[in-house]
């Protein structure tokens, strides 16, 4: 590869022009090297310090839309003639089921927020941009776009950057440094205008709650400020805990947010990438070293392109063992139908009688102290379950105490996402695939439990157990039952087959709902038509509610009326299949985040979530930074607030009452 090109590639020039024209470059970049217009016409790529340029040169460069480059001198210029192959593939069923609902309001768009302390010197625009460029180049879907021609034809399209400089410019256009508190940051993402789009499939924000001389790069007003000005944001429910103080005078409080649409991947991809981000940002590598890593990642991407290996990771369905023959397909359909018949649940949170307003997500969070968290884990192990299993039982008892026996004849159902990666074949069934972990790989399972708690238990010896002792015994029995149901589902030989069938069903439903959403949006955007003038001799126009009836229809109707009445067969009513709440059981995230690899940073807070649909809620349970966390994002305008707050209070108090004491 040439290290001294004779000209700058046209694509590089256009991308750089777009970056500058969009006005997305922070003020701190004014001290970085600038390309002059004359450099574009010279035989060598001329990079001059800003201080050596005249006012006329700077004005001319700015007018031409040329970028301020965050590239060190150690970064080698890129051959402008490098190939830029475009890759694409269709979305799989599971991906499509998440993409279609997200098109208008970003429903299901994922995020993870992480609060931490660290030196501001690690978070200069140049350094953050380089790290973000490395990750976006390493994982192609983050830099891809989505093209859709119909509900059935939706594709990921990826074109590798034209150069390392282009990769850095692209990263800079998809990141932001802000002055913003944690609650405002998350609130803006959940309830403000959508951050992501078909052309922006990843975004990262680094924010600090207060202005600081050590961090002058952040903007006081973020890009959404104008849109949020007239938006009424409800205050979130109190988090019930405070952020710890910085551990040294050189540390500053920061908040990191990484966002991506759910069709790109799952929560585990978000957390693994965040761990990579912190490891790179806190490494001993200089800014120039990180920019060299951008160069290496770009060269690897170009090499893969030349080898004709599609860098876009395969969808989940192609990673599963293929079905062979019609008999196998029939077995899969029958097994899936039977598994769904067993999902019975008749309890749900009450909703307001009338619409309270647009979707608004609040996100109460509770972190138990480290000593109490260890006690909880120890208690769960002593009873032969994990905290994830116990959380199902906690939801069960919290709801039973609230409902006080109402609809006790109907069981209570909960659903949970399942990470399918450990159950996929180690080798893909259809040739080589990308080594990126950014792909969607989740299924779902359900836990069904009785909705009441007996006040008296009879022991095998004929004794009686009453009150809180009886309640505790039933609680741990329900926790073990949750474990049994979970183990049975994940250990079934039909696990992947059921997940494939569920993805197919979810995609079919998503297409139906997408058509309904689009029809409703079109109707809302069209002006109300003026009622037509009534004309004599036109029964339908005089009474628009009366449909036109042909002679054939009338005769057929009369014949049908004269026919003997058939006694209808009484069909067995289908039992209800409603879930009270969904659980996202993330496990021990301290196994994902390697805190020891970035000791200059102290990660202390993690908030997961997504832009849940109107009337949606999801309970998260996980361990992070040595603490046990509960998080319950829910739509404040979609549920009765008193009910949700009572349920939340029951969960938190239930941990103290049943898992600690």
N, C-alpha and C positions, 0 to 999 in steps of 0.2 A: 504494500500500500504506500502510495506516495505521501511524503510528509510535507510537500510544498506544492499544492495545486496551483494551476495557472489561473483559476477563476473560482469564484464562489458559486455553488450550484443554484439554479433558479429556485428549486423547492426550498432550499435553506433560506434564500432571500425572502421568499413569500411568507414562510413561517415566522421569520424574524419580524417582518413588517406587521403581521397580524398581532404578534405578542406586544409590540410597542403601541400599536393603534388601539388596542383594547385597554390600555392604561392600567395594566395589572402589575406593573413593576414597582416594588416598594421604594421609598426615598433613599434607603441605604445603598441602592445600586448605583447612585450617582458617583460613588467613589471608585467604581470598577471600570475596567477598560472599555473603550467605546470604538466601534468600527466607523471610519469616516467614509463618505461616498467615494472619495478617490481610491480607497483601498479596494473597492469592488472592481475597479477597472485596472488595478495594478497586477503585475505578474505574481506577486506574493501577497499573502494575507497579512495586511498591515494592521497591527493592533497598537494603538497609541494611548498613553495615559490621558485621562480627561484634563489633567492640569496642563498638558502641553498643547491643548487644542485652543484655537481662538474661538471667540463667541460666535463668529460666522460659521465656523466648522460645526460647532455643537448645534446651532440653529438649523443648519442644513441637514445634519444627520437626523435630528428629531423630526424635521419636516418630511424626510424621506421614509420615516417609519423604521429606521434601523434599530436593532436591539442593543441594549447594554448587556454585554455578555458576562456571565458569572463563571468564566473559564480561566483557570490559571495558565501560566505560560508553559507548564509541563504537559498540558493536554495537547496531543498531536492533532493538527488539522486533518479533516476527513476528506477522502477522495470524493469529489462531487459526482463521479460517475458510478458510485456504488448502486447495485440493484435495489429496487424497492418493490418486491413482489407483494401483491395483495392476497391475503388469505381470508377464507370465510367458511362457515358451516352453519347448518340449521340448528336452531335451539331444540333440545330434547324436550320430552313431555314435561318433566319436572321443572325445567327452566322456563318453559312457556307458561306454566301455571302460575309462576311468580311474576313473569314479565307483563302479561296482559293487564292485571289489575293495577300495575304501577304507572301506566302511561300518562294518566291525567294528573294525579296528585302524589305520585311517588309512594303509593301504598306498598309496604314490605321493604322499602329502602332501609338497609341495615346501617348501623353505626356502632362504634365502641368509643367511649370516652374514658380517658385515663388521666387521673390527677397525679402530679409528681412534683418533686423539688429537684432543682439542678442549677448549675451555673448558666447564666444567660449567654456566656461566650460560646456555648455549644449550639445556640439556636439563631445564628445569623442567617439572613436570607440565602446567602451563597451555600452554606453548609446544609441547610434543610432542603434546598432545591436539589443539591447533588444527591443526597440520600434518597429523596423521593424519585429522582430520575433513575437511580439504580434499581429500585423496586419496581417501578412501572415498566422498565425495559426487561427486567427479569421475569415478570409475570404478564404475558401479552394481553390477557383480557382487560387489565386495568387501563390499557391504552387503546383499546378497541372501541368500536361504535356498534350500534344496533340499527339494522335496516329492516323495515317491515313493509311488505306489499299487500299482505292480507293477514287474517287471523291464523292461517296455516303456514304462511311463508314469512318467517321471522329469522334473521341471520345475524350472527356475530361477524363483523368485518374488521380485519386487522391488517394494517400496513406498517411494517417496522419504520422507525424514524429514519430520515434521510442521512442523519449523522448524529454523533454524540451531542453536538451543539443543539440540534433539533430536539433531541430527547430532553435536554435540560430546559429548553424553551417550553416544551409541552408540559413538563413537570411544573414549571413556574406558573403556567396558565391554569393549573388544577390544584392550587394550594393557596393558603392565606395565613397571614400572621395578624392576630387581632388582640385588642384589649377588651376582654370579656370574661365574666365570671362563669363558673361551671354551670350553674342553673340557666343562665342566659344563653350559653353556648348550646346546651342540649335543647332548651326550649325553642331556640331559633331553628334548629335542625328539624325538630319534630313537628312544630306548629307553624313555621314560616313557609314561604314559598319553597318549592322543591329545589334542592341543591344540585341533584343529579339530573341527567337527561340521556337521551339516546346517543348523544355525542360526548357526554361526560360520564364515564362509568366508574370514576374513582375521584376522591377529593380528600385532602388532608388539611387540618387546621391546627395551628399551635397558637394558643391564647394565653395571656396572663391577665389576671383580674385588675391590675393597677399599672399605671404608667411608671416607667422606670428608666433612669438614665442608662442603665446597663442593657436595656432592651428597647432602643428607640425605633425599631423597625416596624412595630405593630401599628395598625391604624385604629384610631379611637372609634370610628364608625365603620362597621363591616359593610359588605356589599348589599346586605339585605336590609339595612337600616331604613331606607326609604320605603320599602315594601311593608316593613313592620310598623311604621310610624302610626298608621291608623288601625292596626290589628290589635284587638283586645286579647291579651294573653292572660289567662287565669294563672294565679300563683300556684306552683306545685305544692303538693302535700309536704310537710316538713320531713327532712331526711333523718331526724332524730340523732344525728351525730355531727361532729365538726371535723374539719380538716386538721391534721397535725401541723405543728409549727415546723418551719424549715430547720434542718439540723445543723446549719452553719450560716454565718453571715454572708458567705458568697453564694448561697443557694437562693433561688427565687421560686415562687409557686407558679406552675404552668399547668395548662390543660390541653390535652391532645385529643383530637377527634378524627377518626378515619371512617369514611363512608363509602359504600358500594351498594348497588342494587342486589337484591337477593338472588336474582337469576344468575349472577356471576359466581356465587359460592355460598358458603354457610359461615356461621359464627367462628368456627375453628380456623378458617382461613383469615378472618379479620384479626384474631388473636395472635396467630403465628406471624403475620406480617407486622403487627405492632411490636412484637418481640424483636424481629429483624430491624425494624426502624430504630429502636432504642439502642440495640447493639452497635449499629453503624454510626449513629449520631454521637454516641459516647465513646467511640473507639479512639485509639491513639493516632488514627489516620489524620493527616492534615487535610485541609480543603482541597489541595491539589491532588492528594492521594485518592480522595473520594471521586474527584472528577476523572482520574485515570480509571477508576472502577466503572464509571459510566461508559468510558471508551471500551473497556473490556467486555462489558455486558452487551454493548451495541455490536461489537465485532462478533460475539457469539451468536447474537440474533441474526446477523447477516449470514454467518456460516450455516446456520440451521436452514435459512431460507434457500441457500444454494443447494442444500442436500434434499430439497423438496419434501421436508418434513413439516407438516402443518403445525405451527407453534400454538394454535388454539387448543387447549385441553379438550379431550373427548367428553361428551355428555355422559351422565350416569348410566343411561340405558345401554350405551355401547361398552361400558366396562363390566356389565353383567354377563354371565354365561348365556349364549343365545338359545332361544327355544328351537327345538328340532322336531318338526312335524306337527301336523294338526292335532294329534292326540295330546301332545304336551301343551299346546295352546288351550285346548279344551279343559285339561286338568287345572291349568292356572286360573282360568275364568271361574270354574266351579269352586275351587278352593278359596279364591278371593271373595266370591259371593257369600259362601258359608261363614267365612271369618267376619264379614260385616254384619251378618244376621245376629251375631252374639253381642254386638255393641249396643247395649240398652242403657239409656240414661234419661231421667225425667226431671232434672233440676237445672235451673239457669238463674243467673242474676236478674232481678227485676229491672225493667227499663222504664223511662219516663213515658207518661201517656201521650205526650206530644213532643215534637222535636224541640230540643233546648237550644240548638245553635249548631254551627259547623263543628266538625271533628276537632277535638282539642285533647291532647295527650298530657296527662300528668304522670309523674314517675317517682313515687315514694321509694326511698332506699333505706335499708337498715343494715348496719354492720355490727356484729357482735364482737366484743373485745377478744384478743387472742386467747386469754386464759379460758374464757367461756366457750370459745369456738373449739378449743381442744377437748373440753369436757363433753361437748355435744358429739363430736366424732367418736370419742371413746365410748360414750353411752350407746351410740348406734351400733358400734362393733360388738359390744357386749350382748346385744340383742340379735346379732346375726344379720344386720342390715346396714345399708349405707345411708347417709343423710338424704340422698335422692329418694330412696324408698320411703324414708320417714316423712318426707315432704308431702307425698301423696296422702299419707295418713293425717298429717297436720291440716291439709285442706279439708279432708273428710270431717274431722272433729270440729274444725272452726265453723263449717257450714251446718253440721248437725246441731251445734249449740244455738246457731242463729235461727234455723228453721223450726226448731222445737217440735219435731215430729210431723210437720206438714209433708204430705205426699210421701209418707214413710214406706208405702208399698212399692215405690219406684226407686231403683238404685241411683246412685250418683256416679257420673262418668267424667273422667278427665283424660286429656290426650297429651302426648309429649312427642317432641321430635327425637329422632334416633340417628346418630352418626353412623352411616353405613360403610365408612372407609375400612374399618377392621374386617368387614365381612366380604369385601370385594376380592376377586382373584388377584393374586400378586402380579400375574402377567396379563396384559390386556388380551381380549379375545380376537381383536381385529388389528393387529399390527402395532407399531411403535406409537407412543403418545408423548405429549409434552410432559416434562418433569415438574411443571408448576403445580402447586397444591391449590391453586385457585380454580376449583370446579365445584358445582353443587352436588352434594352427596348425603342427602338426608331422606329418611322415611318417617313414618309416624306409627305410633302404637297407642293403645288405650288401656286404662285401668278402670275397672268397674268395682265399686264398693257399696255396701249397704249405706243408706242415708240416715240411719238412726243409731244411737248408742244405748243399749239396755242399761237400766239403772241397777239391776241385780244380776249377778252371775251365780250359777250353781256349779260347784266343783265336782270332780269325779268322786270325791269322798262323801258327797252329800252336803257339804258346807255351803255357805252363802258368802259372796263377796259383794259389797255395796259401795256406793259413793265414788270417791276419787280413785280408790283402789281398783274398782271394777272398770272405771273409765280408762285407767292406765293399761290394764291388761288387754282391753279391747283395742286400744291404740296400737300397742306393739303387735298384736295379732294382725291388725289391718296393715301395718308396715310390712310384716312378713308376707302377707297376701299380695301386696303390691310387688314385692320382690319376686314372688312365685309367678305372677302374671307376666312381669317384664322378662324374666328368664325364659319362660315358656315361649314367648313371642320371638325373642332374639335367637333362641336356640332351635327354632323350627327350621326344617330343611327348606321350607317354602318362603323363607324370609325375603330373599331377593325377588322371587316371583311375585309375592304380594306387593312389594314396594314398586315393582314395575307396573303392575295392574293399577295400583293406587295413583301413580304418576299419570297414567293414561286417562283415568277417570277425572283427576283434578284438571288436566289440560282440557278435556272436553267441557267440563263445567266452566272453566275460565273463558273459553270461547263464547259460550252462551251469555255469560255475564258481561263480557266485553261488548258484545252486540247491544245488550241492554244499556250499558253505560254510554256507548256512542250515540244510541238513539235518544237517550235522555239529554245528553249534551247538545245534540243538534236541535232538539225541541226547545231547549232553554235559550239557544242563540237565535232562533227564528222569531220574527215579530208575530204577535197574535193576529191571525187573519180576521178580517171584517166579515161578520155573518152575511151569507148571500141573501139577496132579495127574494121573497117568496113569489113564486109564479103560479098562476091558476092552472089546474090540470096536472100538477106535479105533486102527488101525495107525499113523496119523499122529501121534497124541499120544504113543503109546509110543515112537515114533521120529520126533521132530520133523524130522529131516533128510530123511525120505522124503516127497516131495510127494504130494498127492492125485492119483490117476490115474483118469480116467473110462473107461468101456467103449469109448467112441468113440476116445479116445486110444490105448488098448491095441490095438484092432483096426488102427488106422492105423499104429502102430509095428510090428506083426507083418507087415503088408503091405509096409512099407518094408524090413524085414529080409529078406523073401523076394525082393525085386527084385534084378536083376543089379547088381553093383557097377560104378559109372562110374569110369573112370580120370580122376583130377583133372588139369586142365591146370596146368602149372607156370607160375606167374606170375613175371614178372621182379621180383626183390626191389627195393624202393624204396631208393635210397641215403639214408644218414643226413643229417639237416638240423639239426645242433646247432651253436649259436654258443658259442664259448669265453667271450667277454666282450662287453659292450656299451660303446660309447664315446660320450661326450657332448662334442662338440668345440665349445667356446664361442667360439673365436677370440680376437680382441684386445678385451677388455672395457674397455680404456682409451679406446676409441672410443665406448663407451656411457656411461661415467662421465666427466663434465666436471669434472675436478679443479680447474680454474682458476676455476670459478664458486663454489666454497666453500673459499676459501684459508685460512679460519680453522680448517679441519679437515684432517687428514692421514690419508687412507685407506691402510692398509698391508697388509691381509689380507682375503682373500675365500674363503669355504668354501661351495660349492654342494652341493646334495644333495636327497634325499628319503627318506622312510621306506620303503626298499626291502623287497620281500617276503622271507619266509624263504627262505634259499638263494639270495639274489640278490646281484649285484655290478654296479658301474658305474664305469667309469674316466672321469674328467674331465680335460681338457687345456685350458688357457687362459692368457692373458696379463693381468696385473693389476698396477697400480702399478709398471710397468716391469719386472716379473719374470715368468718363465715358471713355471707351476704345474702339478703333477700331484696328483690327489686320487682315492683309491680306497676309497669306502665299500663294505663287504661284510659279510655275515652271519657272525660268528665261530662260530656254532653250526651253520652250514650247509655249511661247507667244511673241508677239511684245512688247519689253520693254517700248517703248515710250507710247504705248496705255495703258498699265497697270498703268504706273506712272501717266498719265493724269487722269485716272479713280480714282486712289487713291487720287490725289490732289483734284479732284472734290468732293469726299466724305468729306474730312477734311474741305475744304473751304465751302462746302454746309452746314455743321453743324453751322459754324459761321454766315453764311449769312441768313439761313432760320430758325434756331432754337434758336439763341442767340440774334441777333440784333432786 
